[in-house]
Amino acid sequence: MDTRSIYKTQTKEFRSQWIAFISDLQNQICMALEDADGKAKFIEEEWQRNPDGKGGGGRTRVIANGKVFEKGGVNTSVVYGKVTAKMRRGLQLEGAKWFACGLSLVLHPFNPFVPTVHSNYRYFELYDRDDNVCDRWFGGGTDLTPYYLFDEDAILFHRTYQNTCDKFDEKFYPLFKKNADDYFVNVHRSNERRGIGGIFFDRRKPDEKQDLDFWFNFCKACGHAFVDSYLPIVEKRKNTSFSDENKRWQEIRRGRYVEFNLIHDKGTLFGLKTNGRTESILMSLPPTVRFEYNDKPKAGTEENKLLQVCLEPKDWT
Amino acid sequence: MDTRSIYKTQTKEFRSQWIAFISDLQNQICMALEDADGKAKFIEEEWQRNPDGKGGGGRTRVIANGKVFEKGGVNTSVVYGKVTAKMRRGLQLEGAKWFACGLSLVLHPFNPFVPTVHSNYRYFELYDRDDNVCDRWFGGGTDLTPYYLFDEDAILFHRTYQNTCDKFDEKFYPLFKKNADDYFVNVHRSNERRGIGGIFFDRRKPDEKQDLDFWFNFCKACGHAFVDSYLPIVEKRKNTSFSDENKRWQEIRRGRYVEFNLIHDKGTLFGLKTNGRTESILMSLPPTVRFEYNDKPKAGTEENKLLQVCLEPKDWT
């Protein structure tokens, strides 16, 4: 076996390992969420990009009208294809073919005191004309969107990811936290963030110091940290009683979530513009939403406290 | 007076006439809508692009929680500035300075049997370094977004604009109707239109046959046709009783309206990305909205009848 075919074999093996991780993560997270909800179950739909199965597909799992979760999805996909002219331009991709596999989740709880959460982990490979890997990278992250701010929840969420990051590289958390603060931004609303951030990283390429396994293990650790970073908050807040005004405010903030996803989120827009599966991509949109003209919370209110932290991100750890 | 300064004077005069028309149209439409609503009144906010008043501004008029109109706006703006590098690229504008003045309206009725409507008329001038007009054009249109389809309403709406267009040029209605069918499209949803269209035209430049006055009169006629094209439908449907399921369907379709405006509408995106007044631009978003995973109406239902006409536009006249 020459080095090139060894490399191909390793590549294939790594892809299989990554796919197994993503599939396993989907199972574990869905089970934990069903437990936390106590009523609703995920409904699964398998889909293919093309009728002949070429191009791959995905497994969309949605939950709706639960005791805790009003709407949510934990989706995986394993997709591949030729690099089109559109992708070359839009994503600055050099290569002949591509492969991507990832998990993406968004949960919209009914109770306005339980925050919305989003996570996404993905691995991408590019191949030259001889099917050799010519580039590869990892990306992902997670962010929390509370409607009311509880410092202890924000601290728990951020500390969980700080601890996870620190096991790999102490530079990661401060850098990836800043990435999230800079990414989940409604630029058209005076740079209001959609929430209190988390971590975000993209196009992380293995090198000699931080190789393929390093990044694989890092993504695994972050993915598996989801349950510990979020479910304790759900448990603590899910039975808090709330008023119509609390619900109204949640729906106003959900409007900002819609604005971010449809105007700014690169993943959403790229998926929609390159013939991705619309229903799986847009499962991220909240179930009920409200848009009111020039709605602004009054100074000194809990609503305004949340807004201020979206305008000026804080150091939570 | 040399020809150049005559031209400048004429230009200034025409701008004033157009501004007067837009302001007058806003007044007339708002009065007619308040009459039709019978309860809510428009609330006006004047805004300026810059604190020193340079760059112009607008007059936003919003109505909310009426007997008929749950949310709506009839906005005007008179804005001007230097052509920035961003505008040069994004809009392919050749020139040193620009001026724009227009009216934009969107009305979201509470009752799902009353359609949502949108209209927009605008005039644009470009100047060279010596402040001479080097280009100018008109644009605008209107489209209707019913939640339930009544053929007679669709016919009334389209015939009103067909009659208006025919007085100017019999080629206009078929062309501008097709433009609307091709523009108000959620490409990411198998080319589903947001409604049943109307008319749409852009970058219409005066020439020897159809001069400045011709286009001015055409825009005036379309603008003033609004009341006759829409209010008879409001009158006919506003007291129709409706079920929770009718309201749910309206909110689902409103979700498509949000998707179109935030993902595809050039005016919205350009406004948001070039520091326009966010609250005035986003007044177009519906008050309450619902996003459900993979919601599809059943064959044979009224909901599906509407959906089919959004997928395959019809000739209504």
Interface residues (C-beta under 8 A of the other chain):
Chain A: E45 V62 A64 K71 G73 H188 R189 E251 G255 V258 E259 L262 I263 L269 L272 K273 T278 E279 L282 M283 L285 P286 P287 T288 V289 R290 F291 E292 Y293 N294
Chain B: E45 V62 A64 K71 G73 H188 R189 E251 G255 V258 E259 L262 I263 L269 L272 K273 T278 E279 L282 M283 L285 P286 P287 T288 V289 R290 F291 E292 Y293 N294
